[in-house]
Amino acid sequence: MSQFDPQSHVVPHNLEDPIPVMFWDPLEFVLAVSLMGFGTIMNVWVFGLIGGMGVLLGSRYLKRGAKRGTMQHLLWAMGLQLDKSLVRHFPPPWVNDFIE
């Protein structure tokens, strides 16, 4: 009989965490770069730059104490369906069954 080694079956808790892009989550980084791009396209690059930096710096304060996936849920509630699991398990955000 062989001994069971529990260390050989340990799964890390952060195995499926997204890989950060320059210290930020990929969703926050893409949101900030998109704001900067829209500011450049609309020829108001100063506002785009301020908005992008506001997203990157403000997200750090908004994430404190929040659970994982809060940003995806907020975007889903606003109508942007990014996460397929939210689409499968919940009704569309524009259909609200709880308010009559």
VENLINBEL-V908347 format. One record per residue. N is the residue number from 1. PSI is psi in whole degrees, 0 to 359 (none if undefined). Layout:
[[N | PSI] [N | PSI]]
//
This chain:
[[1 | 139] [2 | 154] [3 | 142] [4 | 127] [5 | 106] [6 | 335] [7 | 337] [8 | 349] [9 | 19] [10 | 130] [11 | 124] [12 | 147] [13 | 330] [14 | 32] [15 | 321] [16 | 13] [17 | 145] [18 | 150] [19 | 123] [20 | 149] [21 | 108] [22 | 51] [23 | 1] [24 | 157] [25 | 151] [26 | 323] [27 | 317] [28 | 320] [29 | 316] [30 | 322] [31 | 316] [32 | 316] [33 | 325] [34 | 318] [35 | 319] [36 | 321] [37 | 317] [38 | 323] [39 | 321] [40 | 318] [41 | 320] [42 | 7] [43 | 30] [44 | 59] [45 | 335] [46 | 316] [47 | 323] [48 | 319] [49 | 317] [50 | 319] [51 | 317] [52 | 317] [53 | 325] [54 | 320] [55 | 314] [56 | 318] [57 | 324] [58 | 333] [59 | 331] [60 | 320] [61 | 328] [62 | 334] [63 | 346] [64 | 121] [65 | 358] [66 | 154] [67 | 166] [68 | 140] [69 | 10] [70 | 320] [71 | 318] [72 | 321] [73 | 322] [74 | 315] [75 | 324] [76 | 318] [77 | 333] [78 | 352] [79 | 355] [80 | 111] [81 | 91] [82 | 320] [83 | 120] [84 | 330] [85 | 327] [86 | 326] [87 | 322] [88 | 322] [89 | 348] [90 | 154] [91 | 166] [92 | 152] [93 | 336] [94 | 353] [95 | 109] [96 | 107] [97 | 348] [98 | 345] [99 | 127] [100 | none]]
//
